[in-house]
Amino acid sequence: MTVDMTLADRLYEAALVPDLWTDTCERLAAEVGSSTAAIFTIDPRGTHRFVATPNVADVYAQFAVSDLRFQNIRPVKAMERMPFAFCRDIDFLTPEELAEDVILKEFIEPAGMQWEAGYGFQEPTGHTIVIALMKAKGMEHFNQQDIDKLNLLKPDLARAAYMSSRLAFSEARSMTETLSMLGLPAAVIGDNGHAIAMNAEIEALAPRIRTGAGDKLILEGAGARSLLDEAIARYQAQVVPTVQSVPILPRDGQPALILHLLPIRRAARDIFSRSMAVLAVTQVGHIGPPDIRVLCGLFDLTPAEARVARGIALAQTPEMVAAALGISLETARSHLKRIMLKTGTTRQAELVLLLSGLNAPGLGGQRSERI
């Protein structure tokens, strides 16, 4: 018996190009006559990310945010009782467990499904990866030939999933290296709220900014620590869509710092990315206007918004900015409102303080550039 090698090839393509995972799930389902297929990850905090065939994507989306996900015994039981192979739900759950299974009652059956087969394994990071397939009501359960096919694909499935996971960490390092080119100290914050990558510039700020046990970020000053912990908690709850800025006051001749916490926005199907936010640090008091490229990159400003922000950082009024740029005062004020929304500021004076020092010393500040 052989498995279509184009599917195995597709798995490795999807590992490199996450947008291909949905199509790959459809091909996996077709391989064994399944109605659905899904791959989902569970981190130690219980956060679920998934990719699935379109016919059950909404169900998985509801499941991923429901408190009932914490009552899902299926992955644990499968890894305990059938740890090294694909298996059917009737193989790893007792009749009593199936009868009381809240996931079956609340999600699987309402979706028109009846039977499930799957495989789960844990990564060294503590994340669990599960590959799950379901058949609709009225269909026969997965037979031994189906399970054999899935087990032939299992090594490729596991390697492709693991490859995607490793690439996510490589991507985090690339983010910090990119900000190094702009002369900005930076760290990438993972789903657990801890640093998963830091560049040399931010490490040089120790002990004002350092990591503790488990790579938790620790800031100088209880107030700053509290603000950062609160901001990270809100990002984890996905209730803060804009930039969060945290000041560290000057001390012992060292300048004030402003920490900018910027969300990493991703499609839900990018299930292997562990990065939640980028923490970039700027010093207050550098001489020179802010670099437009830095403004655009840090705060997702449009070029027009960045030019207005640069004028505001130079202590110009909206009237002065409008005159310098040749735009109407109404347009300048409209840009300013969007800038404040994107930077998480509420007053113009606060925005000026936030933007101080964004002249990217590694690139020479671009001081000759006109607004």
C-alpha positions in Angstrom: 0.0 0.0 0.0 1.3 3.5 -0.9 0.3 7.0 0.0 0.1 9.7 -2.6 3.5 11.4 -2.2 2.1 14.7 -3.5 0.3 15.0 -0.2 3.5 14.5 1.8 5.2 17.1 -0.4 2.3 19.5 0.2 2.8 19.1 4.0 6.4 20.3 3.7 5.3 23.2 1.5 2.7 24.2 4.1 5.4 24.2 6.7 7.1 26.9 4.8 4.0 28.7 3.6 1.3 28.8 6.3 -1.4 29.9 3.8 -1.3 26.4 2.3 -2.4 24.6 5.5 -6.1 25.0 4.7 -5.8 23.3 1.3 -3.5 20.7 2.9 -6.2 19.9 5.4 -8.7 19.3 2.6 -6.2 17.0 0.8 -5.6 15.1 4.0 -9.4 14.6 4.5 -9.8 13.4 1.0 -7.0 10.9 1.4 -9.1 8.8 3.9 -12.6 9.8 2.9 -13.0 12.0 5.9 -15.5 14.9 6.1 -13.1 17.2 7.9 -9.5 17.6 8.9 -7.9 20.0 11.3 -4.6 20.7 13.0 -4.6 22.7 16.2 -2.1 23.7 18.8 -2.6 24.1 22.5 -0.1 26.1 24.6 0.5 25.6 28.3 -2.0 28.4 29.1 -4.7 26.6 27.1 -4.7 29.0 24.1 -5.9 27.2 21.0 -4.9 28.0 17.4 -6.1 26.0 14.5 -6.4 25.4 10.8 -9.2 23.4 9.4 -11.2 22.5 6.4 -13.7 25.3 5.7 -16.7 23.2 6.6 -15.7 23.2 10.3 -13.7 26.4 10.6 -16.5 28.2 12.4 -16.9 25.3 14.8 -13.2 25.3 15.7 -13.3 29.1 16.1 -16.1 28.8 18.6 -14.4 25.9 20.4 -11.1 27.9 20.6 -12.6 30.6 22.7 -15.0 28.6 24.7 -14.3 27.6 28.3 -15.4 24.1 27.4 -12.1 23.6 25.7 -10.6 23.1 29.1 -12.9 20.1 29.5 -11.6 18.4 26.4 -10.2 15.1 27.5 -9.7 13.7 24.0 -6.0 14.8 23.4 -4.9 13.7 26.9 -6.6 10.4 26.7 -5.3 9.7 23.2 -1.7 10.5 24.2 -2.1 8.4 27.3 -3.7 5.3 25.8 -2.5 5.4 22.1 0.6 7.6 22.3 2.4 6.7 19.1 -0.2 6.4 16.4 -3.5 7.6 14.9 -6.5 6.1 16.6 -10.3 6.4 16.7 -12.3 8.0 19.5 -13.8 4.6 20.3 -10.3 3.2 20.8 -9.0 5.8 23.3 -12.3 6.7 25.1 -14.4 4.2 27.1 -18.1 3.9 26.4 -18.8 5.8 29.6 -16.4 8.6 28.6 -18.0 8.9 25.2 -21.5 9.1 26.8 -20.4 12.0 29.0 -18.1 13.7 26.5 -19.1 17.4 26.5 -17.1 18.1 23.3 -19.1 15.5 21.4 -22.4 16.9 22.7 -21.6 20.7 22.3 -19.4 20.8 19.2 -19.1 17.6 17.2 -22.7 16.5 16.9 -24.1 20.0 16.4 -21.7 20.3 13.5 -23.2 17.2 11.9 -20.3 15.0 12.7 -20.2 11.7 14.6 -16.8 9.9 14.4 -13.3 11.2 15.1 -9.8 9.9 14.5 -6.6 11.7 15.6 -3.1 11.9 16.7 -1.5 14.2 19.3 2.1 14.8 20.5 3.9 17.3 22.7 6.8 19.6 21.7 9.7 20.3 24.0 8.2 23.8 24.5 5.2 22.3 26.2 2.8 23.0 23.2 0.6 20.1 22.2 -0.1 19.6 18.5 -3.2 17.6 17.5 -4.2 16.3 14.0 -8.0 15.5 14.0 -10.3 14.2 11.4 -14.1 13.7 11.6 -16.8 11.8 9.6 -20.3 13.0 9.3 -23.4 11.4 10.8 -24.6 8.4 8.8 -21.1 7.5 7.6 -19.1 4.5 8.6 -16.4 5.0 11.2 -12.8 5.2 10.1 -11.7 1.7 9.2 -8.3 0.1 9.7 -7.2 0.9 6.1 -7.9 4.6 6.9 -5.9 4.5 10.1 -3.0 2.7 8.3 -2.9 5.5 5.7 -2.9 8.1 8.4 -0.1 6.4 10.2 2.0 6.2 7.0 1.6 10.0 6.8 2.2 10.5 10.5 6.0 11.1 10.3 5.5 13.7 7.5 2.7 15.4 9.4 4.7 15.5 12.6 7.8 16.8 10.9 6.0 19.4 8.9 4.2 20.7 12.1 7.5 20.7 14.0 9.2 22.5 11.2 6.5 25.2 11.2 7.0 25.6 15.0 10.8 26.0 14.7 10.4 28.5 11.8 8.1 30.6 14.1 11.0 31.1 16.5 13.4 31.9 13.7 11.0 34.6 12.6 11.0 36.1 16.1 14.8 36.4 15.9 14.5 38.0 12.4 12.1 40.7 13.9 14.6 41.7 16.5 17.5 41.7 14.0 15.5 44.0 11.7 14.9 46.5 14.5 18.7 46.3 15.3 19.3 47.7 11.8 17.2 50.7 12.8 19.3 51.1 16.0 16.3 50.1 18.2 16.6 47.7 21.2 13.8 45.1 20.9 12.4 41.9 22.2 9.7 39.6 20.8 7.0 38.6 23.3 5.6 35.1 23.1 2.1 33.9 23.9 3.0 33.3 27.5 4.0 37.0 27.9 7.7 36.2 28.2 10.6 37.1 25.8 11.3 34.5 23.2 14.0 36.6 21.3 16.0 39.7 22.2 18.6 41.7 20.3 22.0 42.8 21.6 20.7 46.4 21.9 18.0 45.5 24.5 20.4 43.2 26.4 22.8 46.1 26.8 20.1 48.0 28.7 20.3 45.6 31.7 19.6 45.9 34.5 17.0 48.6 33.6 15.4 46.0 31.3 16.4 42.4 31.9 14.9 38.9 32.0 14.3 36.7 35.0 13.1 33.2 35.6 11.5 31.7 32.5 12.6 34.7 30.4 10.0 36.9 32.0 10.8 40.6 31.3 11.7 42.6 34.4 11.8 46.4 34.3 13.4 48.9 36.6 10.7 50.5 38.7 7.6 48.9 40.2 5.3 51.3 38.2 6.8 50.4 34.9 6.7 46.7 35.7 3.0 46.9 36.6 2.2 48.8 33.4 4.0 46.3 31.3 2.4 43.3 33.0 -1.0 44.9 32.6 -0.4 45.6 28.9 0.7 42.1 28.2 -2.3 40.6 30.0 -4.6 42.8 27.9 -2.8 41.7 24.7 -3.2 38.1 25.8 -6.9 38.7 26.2 -6.9 40.4 22.7 -8.6 43.5 24.1 -6.0 46.1 23.1 -5.7 46.7 19.3 -3.3 49.7 19.5 0.2 50.4 20.6 0.8 50.4 24.4 3.7 52.6 25.7 5.4 52.3 29.0 7.8 54.9 30.4 10.9 54.2 32.5 12.0 57.3 34.4 15.5 58.7 34.1 17.8 57.6 36.9 21.5 58.2 37.9 22.2 60.2 34.8 20.6 57.6 32.5 18.0 58.9 30.1 14.3 58.1 30.3 13.1 55.2 28.1 9.9 54.5 26.4 8.8 50.9 25.7 6.4 50.4 22.8 4.4 47.2 22.9 3.2 46.5 19.3 0.8 43.6 18.5 1.8 41.1 15.9 -1.4 40.7 13.9 -1.8 37.3 12.2 -4.4 35.3 10.5 -6.0 32.7 12.8 -4.8 29.9 10.5 -1.1 30.8 11.2 -1.3 28.4 14.1 2.4 27.8 14.7 3.4 31.4 15.3 4.1 32.0 19.0 4.8 35.7 18.8 2.2 38.0 20.4 4.0 41.4 20.4 7.2 43.2 19.7 8.7 45.4 22.5 10.8 48.2 21.0 12.7 50.7 23.2 13.5 54.3 22.5 15.5 56.9 24.5 13.9 60.2 25.3 16.0 63.3 24.5 18.0 62.4 21.4 18.5 65.4 19.1 17.0 65.3 15.7 13.6 64.7 14.1 12.1 61.2 14.1 12.9 59.0 11.1 9.8 58.5 9.0 10.7 54.9 8.3 10.8 54.3 12.1 7.4 56.0 12.6 5.8 53.9 9.8 7.4 50.7 11.0 6.7 51.1 14.8 3.2 52.5 14.6 1.9 51.3 11.3 1.5 54.9 10.1 0.9 55.8 6.5 3.5 58.1 4.9 1.1 61.0 5.2 0.5 60.3 8.9 4.2 59.8 9.6 4.9 63.3 8.1 2.3 64.8 10.4 3.7 62.9 13.4 7.2 64.1 12.6 6.0 67.7 12.6 4.2 67.2 15.9 7.4 65.7 17.4 9.1 68.9 16.4 6.6 70.8 18.6 4.7 72.2 15.7 1.0 72.9 16.0 -1.5 71.3 13.7 -1.8 74.7 11.9 2.0 74.8 11.4 2.1 71.2 10.1 -0.8 71.9 7.7 1.0 74.9 6.3 4.4 73.1 6.0 2.8 70.1 4.2 0.4 72.1 2.1 -2.7 70.3 3.4 -5.8 71.6 5.0 -6.1 72.0 8.8 -9.0 69.6 8.8 -6.8 66.9 7.0 -3.9 67.5 9.5 -6.3 67.1 12.5 -7.7 64.0 10.9 -4.3 62.5 10.5 -3.4 63.5 14.1 -6.5 61.7 15.5 -5.4 58.5 13.7 -1.8 58.9 14.9 -3.0 59.2 18.5 -5.2 56.1 18.1 -2.4 54.1 16.6 0.2 55.2 19.3 -2.2 54.8 22.2 -1.9 58.4 23.3 -4.7 60.7 24.4 -3.0 64.2 24.4 -0.7 66.0 22.0 1.9 66.6 24.7 1.9 62.8 25.4 2.4 62.1 21.7 5.4 64.5 21.6 7.0 62.8 24.5 6.4 59.4 23.0 8.0 60.4 19.6 11.1 62.0 21.2 14.3 60.3 20.1 12.9 58.2 17.2 15.7 59.4 14.9 17.2 55.9 14.3 20.9 56.7 15.1 21.9 53.6 13.2 20.7 55.3 10.0 21.9 58.8 10.7 18.5 60.2 11.6 17.6 61.4 8.1 17.8 65.0 9.4 17.9 66.5 5.9 14.4 65.1 5.1 11.7 67.7 4.8 8.2 67.2 6.2 
